[in-house]
């Protein structure tokens, strides 16, 4: 049986935080390490332009920071193709083909379209690029003939329009592309240090390679059970911003102890925070060390990794585009 291709990407927003890590990057490393798949992971810098086109000053720096963190947590350019979306012009070419056959109604009914318009009202998002985001996303996937796209179960609906566009193209021009399928991966919910979704826009993140002192300060400032006014009052871990981090970073037996001692007031919130800081920093230290070694390298590691990945991605993409051009029959026979 042929090896299936997995593809996924993230916008370049700078250093990877715990939400990015548990939501995507950790799963990428697991897929790569399984040896079962041909893996493509990319920096979605063209997608960043759909909402941030008016201010691109940070894009290049954010790309560098993100790739350093990807490498620090275990992505291996020898086993995965790691590349920059904008360096593979076939993404834009295939997106143009797909845009010709995609009905406007399909794009306007995408669940996140109106939600994002509302959430980002301060920006002018009445653009062709923003409306056509799913078309470019479909091109990203189809260009490498990817059959599997890692998503959480709550994101499966986002893949359906990709399948519809691919299905319509195949119906018009012949079976060129496989229909991508969701590869459901474990994605534990990671709240920010204030209890909201972890997001740089909220300023509530913890980076996976953040300095130990900074992690300590952020954890010590976290709000625990607001109903626990005094040290001797019993607490409720279900109402505590800290406890979900114990579930992610503390051993199961320690999590059970934290739960029990919180509910019986045998443990104070400060002691609970110090316990978490120890486990959290111990888990992040290997990532910090790997990143520091990459930064100290005499060569430009990010440039070299992306250059090699871009080259491999372009070669694969061009093979697909040769099939596409032949299927659409735009040019006369030589």
C-alpha positions as CSV (number, residue, x, y, z in Angstrom):
1,X,0.0,0.0,0.0
2,X,1.2,3.5,-0.8
3,X,2.1,5.9,2.0
4,X,-0.6,8.5,2.6
5,X,0.2,12.2,2.7
6,X,-0.6,14.4,5.7
7,X,-0.6,18.2,5.4
8,X,-1.1,20.9,7.9
9,X,0.0,24.5,8.5
10,X,-0.1,27.4,10.9
11,X,-0.1,31.1,10.4
12,X,3.1,32.8,11.5
13,X,2.3,34.5,14.7
14,X,5.7,34.2,16.4
15,X,6.7,31.8,19.1
16,X,4.6,28.8,19.7
17,X,2.4,28.8,22.8
18,X,0.9,25.9,24.7
19,X,-2.4,26.3,22.8
20,X,-0.6,26.0,19.4
21,X,1.5,23.1,20.8
22,X,-1.3,20.9,22.1
23,X,-3.7,22.0,19.3
24,X,-1.4,21.2,16.4
25,X,2.4,21.0,16.7
26,X,2.6,18.1,19.2
27,X,0.4,16.1,16.9
28,X,2.6,16.9,13.9
29,X,5.6,15.5,15.7
30,X,3.6,12.3,16.6
31,X,2.5,11.8,13.0
32,X,6.1,12.3,11.8
33,X,7.6,10.0,14.4
34,X,5.0,7.2,13.6
35,X,6.7,6.6,10.2
36,X,3.3,5.9,8.7
37,X,2.9,9.1,6.6
38,X,4.5,11.5,4.2
39,X,4.4,14.7,6.1
40,X,4.2,18.3,4.9
41,X,4.0,21.1,7.4
42,X,4.0,24.7,6.3
43,X,4.1,28.3,7.5
44,X,0.8,29.8,6.2
45,X,2.1,33.3,5.5
46,X,-0.3,33.9,2.6
47,X,-3.2,33.1,4.9
48,X,-1.9,35.7,7.3
49,X,-2.5,38.3,4.6
50,X,-6.2,37.5,4.5
51,X,-6.6,39.4,7.8
52,X,-3.3,41.2,8.4
53,X,-2.6,42.6,4.9
54,X,-2.4,46.2,6.2
55,X,0.6,45.5,8.5
56,X,3.1,42.9,7.4
57,X,6.1,44.2,9.3
58,X,6.3,41.3,11.7
59,X,5.6,38.4,9.2
60,X,9.2,37.5,8.4
61,X,10.3,37.6,12.1
62,X,7.3,35.7,13.2
63,X,8.1,33.0,10.6
64,X,11.6,32.6,12.0
65,X,10.4,32.4,15.6
66,X,7.7,29.8,14.8
67,X,10.1,27.5,12.8
68,X,12.7,27.6,15.6
69,X,10.0,26.4,18.0
70,X,8.8,23.7,15.6
71,X,12.3,22.4,15.4
72,X,12.8,22.7,19.2
73,X,9.8,20.4,19.9
74,X,10.9,17.7,17.5
75,X,9.9,18.4,13.9
76,X,12.7,16.9,11.8
77,X,13.4,18.3,8.3
78,X,14.9,15.0,7.4
79,X,11.5,13.2,8.0
80,X,9.0,16.1,7.3
81,X,8.9,18.7,4.5
82,X,8.8,22.0,6.4
83,X,8.2,24.9,4.0
84,X,7.0,28.5,3.5
85,X,3.7,28.7,1.6
86,X,4.6,31.9,-0.3
87,X,7.8,30.3,-1.6
88,X,5.7,27.7,-3.6
89,X,3.9,29.8,-6.3
90,X,1.9,26.8,-7.3
91,X,-0.3,27.4,-4.2
92,X,-1.5,30.7,-5.8
93,X,-1.8,29.1,-9.2
94,X,-4.0,26.2,-8.1
95,X,-6.1,28.6,-5.9
96,X,-6.9,30.6,-9.1
97,X,-8.1,27.5,-10.9
98,X,-10.3,26.5,-7.9
99,X,-11.6,30.1,-7.6
100,X,-13.0,29.8,-11.2
101,X,-15.3,26.9,-10.2
102,X,-16.2,27.7,-6.6
103,X,-19.7,29.3,-6.2
104,X,-19.9,32.4,-4.0
105,X,-22.7,30.8,-2.0
106,X,-20.3,28.0,-0.8
107,X,-17.9,30.6,0.5
108,X,-20.6,32.8,2.2
109,X,-22.0,29.9,4.1
110,X,-18.7,28.9,5.7
111,X,-19.4,28.9,9.5
112,X,-16.4,31.0,10.4
113,X,-16.8,33.7,7.7
114,X,-19.5,35.8,9.4
115,X,-18.1,35.1,12.9
116,X,-14.7,36.4,11.9
117,X,-16.2,39.5,10.2
118,X,-17.9,40.3,13.4
119,X,-14.9,39.6,15.7
120,X,-12.6,41.6,13.5
121,X,-14.8,44.6,12.8
122,X,-11.9,47.0,13.3
123,X,-10.3,45.7,10.0
124,X,-11.7,46.0,6.5
125,X,-12.3,42.3,5.7
126,X,-14.6,42.9,2.7
127,X,-11.9,41.6,0.4
128,X,-11.6,38.9,-2.2
129,X,-8.8,37.2,-0.3
130,X,-10.8,36.9,3.0
131,X,-13.9,35.6,1.3
132,X,-11.7,33.2,-0.7
133,X,-9.7,31.8,2.2
134,X,-11.3,28.3,1.9
135,X,-10.3,28.2,-1.8
136,X,-6.6,28.9,-0.9
137,X,-6.9,26.3,1.9
138,X,-8.2,23.7,-0.6
139,X,-5.3,24.5,-2.9
140,X,-2.8,24.0,0.0
141,X,-4.2,20.5,0.6
142,X,-4.8,19.4,-3.0
143,X,-1.5,20.6,-4.3
144,X,0.3,17.8,-2.5
145,X,-2.5,15.3,-3.1
146,X,-2.9,15.1,0.6
147,X,-5.4,12.5,1.7
148,X,-5.3,13.3,5.5
149,X,-5.6,16.6,7.3
150,X,-5.1,16.6,11.1
151,X,-8.0,18.3,12.8
152,X,-9.9,18.2,16.0
153,X,-13.5,16.8,15.8
154,X,-14.8,20.4,16.2
155,X,-13.0,21.4,13.1
156,X,-14.2,18.7,10.8
157,X,-16.9,20.9,9.1
158,X,-14.1,23.2,7.9
159,X,-12.8,20.4,5.7
160,X,-16.1,19.8,4.0
161,X,-15.8,22.8,1.6
162,X,-12.4,21.5,0.6
163,X,-13.9,18.2,-0.3
164,X,-16.7,20.0,-2.2
165,X,-14.3,22.0,-4.3
166,X,-12.1,19.0,-5.1
167,X,-15.2,17.0,-6.0
168,X,-16.4,19.7,-8.4
169,X,-13.0,20.0,-10.1
170,X,-12.9,16.3,-10.6
171,X,-16.4,16.3,-12.0
172,X,-15.5,18.9,-14.5
173,X,-12.0,17.8,-15.6
174,X,-11.5,14.2,-14.5
175,X,-10.2,12.5,-11.4
176,X,-7.2,14.6,-10.6
177,X,-7.3,14.9,-6.9
178,X,-8.1,12.6,-4.0
179,X,-10.8,13.9,-1.6
180,X,-9.1,14.8,1.7
181,X,-10.2,13.1,4.9
182,X,-10.0,14.4,8.4
183,X,-7.4,12.7,10.6
184,X,-8.8,13.2,14.0
185,X,-6.1,13.9,16.5
186,X,-6.2,14.4,20.3
187,X,-6.4,18.1,21.0
188,X,-6.9,18.9,24.7
189,X,-8.4,22.2,25.4
190,X,-5.8,24.7,26.6
191,X,-7.1,27.8,28.3
192,X,-4.9,30.9,28.8
193,X,-3.7,32.0,32.2
194,X,-6.8,34.1,32.6
195,X,-9.2,31.2,31.8
196,X,-10.1,32.4,28.3
197,X,-8.9,30.6,25.2
198,X,-5.1,30.9,25.0
199,X,-4.4,33.6,22.4
200,X,-1.7,36.2,21.8
201,X,-4.4,38.7,21.2
202,X,-5.5,38.3,24.8
203,X,-2.0,38.4,26.2
204,X,-2.7,35.2,28.2
205,X,-0.2,32.8,26.7
206,X,2.7,30.7,28.0
207,X,5.3,29.9,25.3
208,X,6.7,26.5,24.9
209,X,10.2,27.9,25.0
210,X,9.5,30.8,27.4
211,X,12.1,31.5,30.1
212,X,11.6,29.6,33.4
213,X,11.4,32.9,35.4
214,X,8.7,34.2,33.1
215,X,6.7,31.0,33.4
216,X,7.0,31.2,37.2
217,X,5.7,34.8,37.3
218,X,2.7,34.0,35.0
219,X,1.7,31.0,37.1
220,X,2.0,32.8,40.4
221,X,-0.3,35.6,39.0
222,X,-3.0,33.1,37.9
223,X,-6.4,33.4,39.6
224,X,-7.5,30.2,41.4
225,X,-11.0,29.3,42.7
226,X,-12.4,32.8,43.4
227,X,-14.7,31.4,46.0
228,X,-11.8,30.3,48.1
229,X,-11.2,33.5,50.1
230,X,-9.1,32.1,52.9
231,X,-6.4,29.4,53.1
232,X,-8.5,27.2,55.3
233,X,-11.5,27.3,52.9
234,X,-12.1,24.2,50.8
235,X,-11.5,24.9,47.1
236,X,-13.1,23.5,43.9
237,X,-10.6,22.5,41.1
238,X,-13.4,22.7,38.6
239,X,-13.5,26.5,39.1
240,X,-9.7,27.0,39.1
241,X,-7.7,28.3,36.2
242,X,-4.7,26.5,37.5
243,X,-6.0,22.9,37.7
244,X,-6.3,22.2,33.9
245,X,-2.5,22.9,33.7
246,X,-2.0,20.2,36.3
247,X,-4.0,17.8,34.1
248,X,-1.6,18.6,31.2
249,X,1.7,18.6,33.0
250,X,1.5,16.7,36.3
251,X,1.5,12.9,36.6
252,X,-1.9,11.3,37.1
253,X,-1.3,10.4,40.7
254,X,-0.2,14.0,41.5
255,X,-3.3,15.3,39.8
256,X,-5.5,13.2,42.0
257,X,-3.6,14.4,45.1
258,X,-4.0,18.1,44.0
259,X,-7.7,17.6,43.5
260,X,-8.3,15.9,46.8
261,X,-6.1,18.3,48.8
262,X,-7.7,21.4,47.2
263,X,-11.2,20.2,48.0
264,X,-10.2,19.5,51.7
265,X,-8.1,22.6,52.1
266,X,-5.1,20.5,52.8
267,X,-3.2,22.4,50.1
268,X,-3.0,26.1,49.7
269,X,-3.1,27.9,46.3
270,X,0.4,29.1,46.6
271,X,1.7,25.6,47.2
272,X,-0.4,24.4,44.3
273,X,1.2,27.0,42.0
274,X,4.7,26.1,43.1
275,X,4.0,22.4,42.4
276,X,2.8,23.2,38.9
277,X,5.7,25.5,38.2
278,X,8.1,22.7,38.9
279,X,6.4,20.3,36.6
280,X,5.7,22.8,33.9
281,X,9.3,24.1,33.7
282,X,10.7,20.6,33.8
283,X,8.5,19.7,30.8
284,X,9.6,22.8,28.8
285,X,13.3,22.8,29.6
286,X,14.3,20.3,26.9
287,X,12.5,22.6,24.3
288,X,14.4,25.6,25.7
289,X,17.7,23.9,25.4
290,X,17.1,22.6,21.9
291,X,16.0,26.1,20.7
292,X,19.1,27.7,22.4
293,X,21.3,25.2,20.5
294,X,19.6,26.0,17.2
295,X,20.1,29.7,17.8
296,X,23.7,29.2,18.6
297,X,24.4,27.2,15.5
298,X,27.1,28.8,13.2
299,X,24.7,28.4,10.2
300,X,21.2,29.9,9.7
301,X,19.2,26.8,10.6
302,X,15.8,28.3,9.7
303,X,17.0,29.6,6.3
304,X,18.5,26.2,5.5
305,X,15.5,24.2,6.7
306,X,13.1,26.3,4.7
307,X,15.2,26.4,1.6
308,X,15.4,22.6,1.5
309,X,11.7,22.3,2.3
310,X,10.7,24.9,-0.2
311,X,12.6,23.1,-2.9
312,X,11.0,19.7,-2.2
313,X,7.6,21.3,-1.9
314,X,7.9,23.1,-5.3
315,X,9.0,19.8,-7.0
316,X,6.0,18.0,-5.6
317,X,3.6,20.9,-6.3
318,X,4.8,21.1,-9.9
319,X,4.1,17.5,-10.6
320,X,0.5,18.1,-9.5
321,X,0.2,21.3,-11.6
322,X,1.3,19.4,-14.7
323,X,-1.7,17.1,-14.1
324,X,-4.0,20.1,-13.5
325,X,-2.9,22.0,-16.6
326,X,-3.3,18.9,-18.8
327,X,-6.8,18.2,-17.3
328,X,-8.0,21.7,-17.8
329,X,-6.6,21.8,-21.4
330,X,-5.9,25.5,-21.5
331,X,-3.1,25.2,-24.1
332,X,-3.2,23.6,-27.5
333,X,-1.3,20.4,-28.1
334,X,2.4,21.0,-29.0
